Amino acid sequence: MLNIEINNPELEESLKQLYGNNKQSIANAFADFVQQRKIKQDIGISISQLEAGEALPLQDVMRKTYRENRS
């Protein structure tokens, strides 16, 4: 379990306006936020790899994916 303390009155007020005192809704919104940040970070890494010529040929990826998911 992870507990997070918010020391920003404006942010705390915004959260209360959006979610009231529903801690589960706040936790869900935070989880969504973290997932979106992770996805953006992964996309950034992928773009850097692509620009560096480290991309895998699509045909190879599709063949491997097909083989792994056939059974």
C-alpha positions in Angstrom: 0.0 0.0 0.0 1.2 3.5 -0.8 0.0 6.6 1.0 0.4 10.0 -0.6 0.2 13.2 1.2 -0.8 16.3 -0.7 0.7 19.6 0.5 -0.8 21.8 -2.1 -4.1 23.5 -1.0 -5.1 24.4 -4.6 -4.6 20.8 -5.8 -6.4 19.5 -2.7 -9.4 21.8 -3.3 -9.5 20.8 -7.0 -9.6 17.1 -6.0 -12.4 17.7 -3.5 -14.4 19.6 -6.2 -13.9 16.8 -8.7 -14.2 13.8 -6.5 -15.6 14.9 -3.1 -14.3 12.8 -0.3 -14.5 9.6 -2.3 -11.0 8.2 -1.8 -11.5 5.3 -4.2 -12.4 7.8 -7.1 -9.3 9.8 -6.3 -7.1 6.6 -6.2 -8.6 5.5 -9.6 -7.9 8.9 -11.1 -4.4 8.9 -9.8 -3.8 5.4 -11.2 -5.1 6.5 -14.6 -2.8 9.5 -14.5 0.2 7.3 -13.7 -0.7 4.9 -16.5 -1.0 7.7 -19.0 2.4 9.1 -18.0 4.0 5.6 -18.4 2.5 5.2 -21.8 3.8 8.7 -22.9 7.2 7.7 -21.5 7.2 4.4 -23.4 6.2 6.2 -26.6 9.0 8.6 -26.1 11.5 5.8 -25.7 10.1 4.1 -28.8 10.5 7.2 -30.9 14.1 7.6 -29.7 14.8 4.0 -30.6 13.2 4.5 -34.0 15.2 7.6 -34.7 18.4 5.8 -33.6 17.7 3.0 -36.2 16.9 0.5 -33.5 13.5 -0.4 -34.8 12.5 -4.0 -35.6 11.1 -4.8 -39.0 7.3 -5.0 -38.8 7.2 -8.4 -40.6 9.5 -10.0 -38.0 7.4 -8.6 -35.2 4.2 -9.8 -36.7 5.6 -13.3 -37.4 6.9 -13.6 -33.8 3.5 -12.3 -32.4 1.6 -14.8 -34.6 3.8 -17.7 -33.4 3.5 -16.8 -29.8 -0.3 -16.5 -29.9 -1.2 -19.4 -32.2 -1.8 -21.9 -29.4 
